[in-house]
Amino acid sequence: MSEARLIITAVVVEGRSQADVARSYSVSKDWVSKLVARYQQQGEDAFEPRSRRPRPHRGRSTPPSSN
């Protein structure tokens, strides 16, 4: 079981506070809050890993080709 699933289960099913769960799993309260919010919005899809790749910036032009 993934850590995200354990954390969300502890808050949503067990009814533990986000601060208590954050302390128990040695993670930030902010991350617990984000996981719970994502679960409330997306349901089971919240358990899927997220890409850590930076997103491209809108409006940034591509570099000129060197011909």
Secondary structure, DSSP 4 states (H G I P E B T S, - for coil): --HHHHHHHHHHTS---HHHHHHHHT--HHHHHHHHHHHHHHGGGGGSPPP-SPPPPTTPPPPPP--
